[in-house]
């Protein structure tokens, strides 16, 4: 069983590059698993109840114990598992952590537009036919 399962946007070229890097580093070890939330078979019930809209809005991962982590903490833990933790180590420092976490929040908010993708509301409507109740 993987130590960390990352939920990623398979339609995002930057996300795919990140996933490819992590897969390459983890090849044959199995510490990481990856779930494309754009796959029509994606089932929130099998992935911590994280809806499509939630997964597309921010980075999420599930630990082996089923607990959910979000945002920059996903990258910190994933990179540590593939022996590249030094890359994200400075983002844990008390003075940098709040800044980096805030910058990630801005990135998450604008990621779709920056990568030339439709807005989250459009993706949700196209995928599920409705955004009512936030259960996408």
Legacy VTK file of the C-alpha trace (Angstrom):
# vtk DataFile Version 3.0
C-alpha trace
ASCII
DATASET POLYDATA
POINTS 136 float
0.000 0.000 0.000
1.407 3.415 -0.912
2.295 5.835 1.849
0.720 8.717 -0.064
-1.880 8.844 -2.848
-1.890 12.118 -4.767
-5.043 13.329 -6.484
-4.055 15.265 -9.586
-5.551 17.042 -12.583
-4.622 14.926 -15.602
-5.665 17.776 -17.893
-3.067 20.177 -16.499
0.288 20.106 -18.286
2.152 21.431 -15.234
0.484 18.883 -12.968
1.417 16.091 -15.371
5.049 17.214 -15.361
5.093 17.152 -11.555
3.466 13.711 -11.456
5.921 12.373 -14.050
8.846 13.616 -11.944
7.489 11.968 -8.807
6.634 8.719 -10.632
10.135 8.524 -12.080
11.699 9.045 -8.661
9.412 6.442 -7.057
9.642 3.877 -9.853
9.496 0.362 -8.496
9.284 1.441 -4.852
5.560 2.132 -4.471
5.654 4.848 -1.830
3.417 7.032 -4.007
0.230 6.394 -5.946
-1.537 8.769 -8.290
-5.217 9.238 -9.088
-6.338 11.386 -12.014
-9.487 13.188 -10.905
-10.289 13.885 -14.562
-10.771 10.181 -15.182
-14.525 9.610 -15.628
-14.198 6.678 -13.219
-12.943 8.942 -10.400
-15.020 8.129 -7.318
-14.862 10.531 -4.359
-16.093 7.787 -2.031
-12.911 5.810 -2.722
-10.703 8.858 -2.166
-11.504 10.390 1.193
-14.810 11.875 -0.006
-12.897 14.540 -1.947
-15.200 15.762 -4.687
-14.091 16.578 -8.211
-14.512 20.303 -7.500
-12.446 20.097 -4.305
-9.707 18.086 -6.000
-9.573 20.496 -8.930
-9.493 23.530 -6.651
-6.500 22.544 -4.501
-3.954 19.762 -4.234
-5.044 16.821 -2.086
-3.437 13.557 -1.039
-4.420 10.649 1.145
-2.026 9.083 3.608
-1.974 5.321 4.076
-4.083 5.761 7.235
-6.786 7.537 5.183
-6.108 11.021 6.513
-6.202 13.857 3.993
-3.521 16.467 3.504
-3.804 19.538 1.274
-1.915 22.237 -0.509
1.845 22.613 0.024
1.940 19.835 2.609
1.241 17.365 -0.217
4.400 18.462 -2.028
6.473 18.502 1.159
5.527 14.938 1.996
5.599 13.556 -1.562
9.056 14.921 -2.289
10.351 13.681 1.071
9.134 10.174 0.175
11.209 10.172 -3.023
14.341 11.502 -1.284
13.936 15.027 -2.628
12.638 16.536 0.591
15.451 19.083 0.560
13.684 20.866 -2.321
10.685 21.727 -0.153
12.486 21.837 3.212
12.757 25.657 3.212
8.963 25.871 2.851
8.727 24.503 6.421
10.788 27.323 7.910
8.687 29.541 10.186
9.284 32.743 8.226
8.828 31.191 4.787
5.995 28.762 5.467
3.166 31.349 5.658
4.437 33.121 2.553
4.827 29.942 0.506
1.449 28.642 1.668
-0.190 31.945 0.664
1.533 31.876 -2.724
0.268 28.336 -3.263
-3.249 29.570 -2.484
-2.900 32.183 -5.214
-1.534 29.589 -7.626
-4.436 27.232 -6.861
-6.911 30.040 -7.450
-5.424 31.007 -10.837
-3.987 27.668 -12.037
-6.714 26.914 -14.539
-6.583 30.350 -16.142
-2.769 30.372 -16.227
-2.722 27.014 -18.011
-5.404 28.103 -20.492
-8.172 25.924 -19.079
-11.821 26.752 -18.474
-12.910 28.037 -15.063
-13.639 25.457 -12.362
-17.376 26.182 -12.588
-17.311 25.384 -16.322
-15.342 22.180 -15.802
-17.770 21.096 -13.092
-20.817 21.913 -15.204
-19.395 20.073 -18.201
-18.430 17.064 -16.121
-21.451 16.737 -13.890
-24.164 18.785 -15.549
-24.630 20.842 -12.398
-22.773 22.495 -9.568
-25.717 22.394 -7.185
-24.857 21.429 -3.660
-21.137 21.284 -4.314
-21.271 17.499 -4.770
-19.163 17.363 -7.876
LINES 1 137
136 0 1 2 3 4 5 6 7 8 9 10 11 12 13 14 15 16 17 18 19 20 21 22 23 24 25 26 27 28 29 30 31 32 33 34 35 36 37 38 39 40 41 42 43 44 45 46 47 48 49 50 51 52 53 54 55 56 57 58 59 60 61 62 63 64 65 66 67 68 69 70 71 72 73 74 75 76 77 78 79 80 81 82 83 84 85 86 87 88 89 90 91 92 93 94 95 96 97 98 99 100 101 102 103 104 105 106 107 108 109 110 111 112 113 114 115 116 117 118 119 120 121 122 123 124 125 126 127 128 129 130 131 132 133 134 135
